[in-house]
């Protein structure tokens, strides 16, 4: 019997949102163990090779990483399979590129270019709050950070603004009615809207209802949402489309108007 976790990943089993060509090879980069789940991340190799086209092969990705060119959340990462995930800042100093990983309205990762000021912080969702055995209050974030002695107002599902250089949290964005939310999982991943309703189901999944700028309402599980601001004001710049999902008919009409069809 083989023992331990698998070390390989085939292309057909790779997450669809990586958008890898099905016939362009057998294997895909298997993300290393890290702060984001294997199917909810984007390995550095894919960022360099498939998205930015800075490398042609996996070997070149490895060389770029080993030359200490890639920083994720302010730390140099030499592992070319390191899992970058939602809200992470990817920085390539040599080409002065800075990106934040966000979702488009089809639930795919987008490398959204940001300026130096915006690249200095990230938003982190609070996954759990507890007190350690030594009586230290602790908050754990969606990207595996442990924030010691957090503000006592911080609750699960809230979002905090974390300074990347120091790792300290500054502002809190509460999970409450009227909060601006981005959906990070499920069929509506990448959509942005205001929280209008919360249905609590004890012993099952709490359901939230969200209304986007165009007045469309949709529902998803509470665990799938990420607060990114209050009211209409997002704390991070949003990618093209600003989280408004279009129907296929609207997309076709716009393509016709552009002259693409």
C-alpha positions as CSV (number, residue, x, y, z in Angstrom):
1,X,0.0,0.0,0.0
2,X,1.3,3.5,-0.8
3,X,1.6,5.6,2.3
4,X,1.2,9.3,3.0
5,X,-0.3,12.0,0.8
6,X,-0.1,12.0,-3.0
7,X,2.8,13.9,-4.5
8,X,1.3,14.3,-8.0
9,X,-1.7,15.9,-9.5
10,X,-3.1,15.1,-13.0
11,X,-4.3,17.9,-15.2
12,X,-7.8,16.4,-15.4
13,X,-8.1,16.5,-11.6
14,X,-6.8,20.0,-11.2
15,X,-9.3,22.6,-10.2
16,X,-11.3,23.9,-13.2
17,X,-10.7,27.6,-12.2
18,X,-7.0,27.2,-12.9
19,X,-8.0,27.2,-16.6
20,X,-5.2,24.9,-17.6
21,X,-5.3,23.5,-21.2
22,X,-6.6,20.0,-21.0
23,X,-4.4,18.5,-23.7
24,X,-1.2,20.5,-23.0
25,X,0.3,17.7,-20.9
26,X,-0.5,15.0,-18.3
27,X,0.5,16.7,-15.1
28,X,-0.3,19.9,-13.2
29,X,1.6,21.6,-10.4
30,X,0.4,20.1,-7.1
31,X,0.2,22.9,-4.5
32,X,2.3,22.4,-1.4
33,X,0.7,22.3,2.0
34,X,0.2,25.9,3.1
35,X,-2.2,28.6,4.3
36,X,-4.8,27.9,1.6
37,X,-6.6,24.6,0.7
38,X,-5.3,22.7,-2.3
39,X,-8.5,23.4,-4.4
40,X,-8.9,27.0,-3.2
41,X,-5.5,28.3,-4.2
42,X,-3.3,29.2,-7.2
43,X,0.3,27.7,-7.1
44,X,3.1,30.2,-7.9
45,X,4.0,28.0,-10.9
46,X,0.7,28.7,-12.5
47,X,0.9,32.4,-11.8
48,X,4.3,32.7,-13.4
49,X,3.7,30.3,-16.4
50,X,0.0,30.4,-17.3
51,X,-1.0,33.9,-16.1
52,X,1.9,36.2,-16.4
53,X,3.8,34.2,-19.1
54,X,7.1,35.0,-17.4
55,X,8.1,31.3,-17.7
56,X,7.6,28.7,-20.3
57,X,8.2,25.6,-18.3
58,X,8.0,24.4,-14.7
59,X,11.8,24.4,-14.5
60,X,11.9,28.1,-15.4
61,X,9.3,28.8,-12.6
62,X,11.6,27.0,-10.2
63,X,14.6,29.1,-11.3
64,X,12.6,32.3,-10.9
65,X,11.5,31.3,-7.4
66,X,15.0,30.2,-6.4
67,X,16.4,33.6,-7.5
68,X,14.1,35.0,-4.7
69,X,12.1,37.0,-7.2
70,X,8.6,36.1,-5.9
71,X,7.2,37.5,-2.7
72,X,3.8,36.5,-1.3
73,X,2.4,38.7,1.5
74,X,5.8,40.3,1.8
75,X,7.8,37.1,2.3
76,X,10.1,35.6,-0.3
77,X,8.8,32.2,-1.4
78,X,11.2,29.8,-3.1
79,X,8.7,26.9,-3.4
80,X,7.3,27.1,-6.9
81,X,4.2,25.2,-5.8
82,X,3.5,27.5,-2.9
83,X,-0.3,28.0,-2.6
84,X,-1.3,31.6,-3.0
85,X,-5.0,32.3,-2.2
86,X,-7.8,34.8,-2.0
87,X,-6.6,38.3,-0.9
88,X,-2.9,37.4,-1.1
89,X,-0.5,40.0,-2.4
90,X,1.9,38.6,-5.1
91,X,4.9,40.8,-5.6
92,X,7.7,40.6,-8.2
93,X,10.1,43.4,-7.4
94,X,12.3,43.0,-10.5
95,X,9.4,43.8,-12.8
96,X,7.8,46.1,-10.2
97,X,4.5,44.0,-10.4
98,X,2.1,43.8,-7.5
99,X,-1.1,41.8,-7.7
100,X,-3.9,40.9,-5.3
101,X,-5.6,37.6,-5.9
102,X,-9.3,38.1,-6.2
103,X,-12.2,36.3,-8.0
104,X,-13.9,37.3,-11.2
105,X,-17.7,36.8,-11.5
106,X,-17.2,33.3,-12.9
107,X,-15.3,32.2,-9.8
108,X,-11.8,32.2,-11.3
109,X,-8.7,33.7,-9.7
110,X,-7.8,37.1,-11.2
111,X,-4.4,38.8,-10.7
112,X,-5.6,42.3,-10.0
113,X,-2.9,44.8,-10.3
114,X,-2.5,47.2,-7.3
115,X,-0.3,50.1,-6.4
116,X,2.3,50.1,-3.6
117,X,0.0,51.6,-1.0
118,X,-2.7,49.0,-1.5
119,X,-0.2,46.2,-1.6
120,X,0.8,47.1,2.0
121,X,-2.3,45.5,3.6
122,X,-4.7,42.6,3.1
123,X,-8.2,41.7,4.4
124,X,-8.5,38.6,6.5
125,X,-11.7,36.8,7.5
126,X,-11.9,35.6,11.1
127,X,-12.5,31.9,11.2
128,X,-12.4,31.3,14.9
129,X,-11.7,33.1,18.2
130,X,-10.6,31.3,21.3
131,X,-8.4,31.6,24.4
132,X,-5.3,29.5,24.6
133,X,-4.2,27.3,27.5
134,X,-2.0,30.1,28.7
135,X,-5.0,32.5,28.7
136,X,-4.0,34.4,25.6
137,X,-7.0,35.4,23.4
138,X,-6.4,34.5,19.8
139,X,-8.1,35.0,16.4
140,X,-7.4,32.7,13.5
141,X,-7.8,34.1,10.0
142,X,-8.7,32.4,6.6
143,X,-5.1,32.4,5.6
144,X,-3.8,30.6,8.7
145,X,-2.6,33.7,10.6
146,X,-2.8,33.7,14.4
147,X,-3.5,37.2,15.7
148,X,-2.8,37.3,19.4
149,X,-4.6,39.7,21.7
150,X,-7.1,40.8,19.0
151,X,-9.6,43.6,19.6
152,X,-12.4,42.2,21.9
153,X,-15.0,43.3,19.3
154,X,-13.7,40.8,16.7
155,X,-16.1,37.9,16.1
156,X,-16.2,35.0,13.7
157,X,-17.2,36.0,10.1
158,X,-15.9,39.6,10.6
159,X,-13.0,40.8,8.5
160,X,-9.9,42.6,9.8
161,X,-7.4,44.7,7.9
162,X,-3.9,43.3,8.4
163,X,-0.7,45.2,7.8
164,X,1.5,42.9,5.7
165,X,4.8,44.2,7.0
166,X,4.0,44.0,10.7
167,X,1.2,41.4,10.7
168,X,-0.9,43.6,13.0
169,X,-4.6,44.2,12.5
170,X,-5.9,47.7,12.3
171,X,-9.6,48.0,11.3
172,X,-12.5,45.7,11.8
173,X,-15.3,45.3,9.2
174,X,-18.3,43.7,11.0
175,X,-20.4,41.0,9.5
176,X,-23.8,42.8,9.7
177,X,-26.7,43.9,7.6
178,X,-25.5,46.4,4.9
179,X,-22.0,45.1,4.8
180,X,-20.3,44.8,1.4
181,X,-19.6,41.2,0.7
182,X,-17.7,39.1,-1.8
183,X,-18.7,35.5,-2.3
184,X,-15.6,33.2,-2.3
185,X,-17.1,29.8,-2.9
186,X,-19.9,28.1,-4.6
187,X,-21.9,28.9,-7.7
188,X,-21.9,32.6,-7.0
189,X,-18.2,32.9,-6.3
190,X,-16.8,36.3,-7.3
191,X,-20.1,38.2,-7.0
192,X,-20.2,41.3,-4.8
193,X,-23.2,42.8,-3.1
194,X,-24.7,44.1,0.2
195,X,-25.9,41.7,2.9
196,X,-29.6,42.1,3.2
197,X,-30.8,39.0,5.2
198,X,-29.4,36.2,7.3
199,X,-31.4,33.0,8.0
200,X,-30.0,31.0,10.9
201,X,-30.5,27.2,10.8
202,X,-29.2,25.6,14.0
203,X,-27.5,22.3,13.2
204,X,-27.4,23.2,9.5
205,X,-26.0,25.9,7.2
206,X,-27.0,29.5,7.8
207,X,-28.1,31.1,4.6
208,X,-27.4,34.7,3.6
209,X,-29.2,36.8,1.0
210,X,-27.1,39.3,-0.9
211,X,-28.2,42.1,-3.2
212,X,-25.8,43.5,-5.9
213,X,-25.6,47.0,-7.3
214,X,-27.9,46.1,-10.2
215,X,-30.6,45.0,-7.7
216,X,-30.2,41.2,-8.4
217,X,-30.5,39.1,-5.2
218,X,-29.0,35.7,-4.6
219,X,-28.4,33.5,-1.6
220,X,-25.4,31.4,-0.4
221,X,-24.1,29.8,2.7
222,X,-22.7,32.1,5.4
223,X,-19.4,30.3,5.3
224,X,-19.0,31.3,1.6
225,X,-19.0,35.1,2.2
226,X,-16.2,37.5,2.9
227,X,-16.8,41.1,4.1
228,X,-14.8,43.5,2.0
229,X,-16.2,46.8,3.2
230,X,-19.3,48.7,4.4
231,X,-22.2,50.1,2.4
232,X,-21.0,50.8,-1.1
233,X,-17.4,51.3,-0.2
234,X,-15.0,48.4,-0.8
235,X,-11.7,48.5,1.1
236,X,-9.8,46.9,-1.8
237,X,-10.1,47.8,-5.5
238,X,-12.2,45.3,-7.4
239,X,-11.3,43.6,-10.7
240,X,-13.0,44.3,-14.0
241,X,-16.8,43.9,-13.8
242,X,-16.8,44.9,-10.1
243,X,-18.4,41.7,-9.0
244,X,-21.6,42.2,-11.1
245,X,-22.5,38.9,-12.8
246,X,-24.0,39.3,-16.2
247,X,-26.4,36.8,-17.9
248,X,-25.2,35.0,-21.0
249,X,-27.6,37.2,-23.0
250,X,-26.1,40.4,-21.6
251,X,-22.6,39.1,-22.4
252,X,-23.6,38.3,-25.9
253,X,-25.2,41.7,-26.4
254,X,-22.1,43.4,-25.2
255,X,-19.9,41.3,-27.4
256,X,-22.0,42.2,-30.4
257,X,-21.8,45.9,-29.5
258,X,-18.1,45.6,-29.4
259,X,-18.1,43.9,-32.7
260,X,-16.5,40.6,-31.4
261,X,-19.3,38.4,-32.8
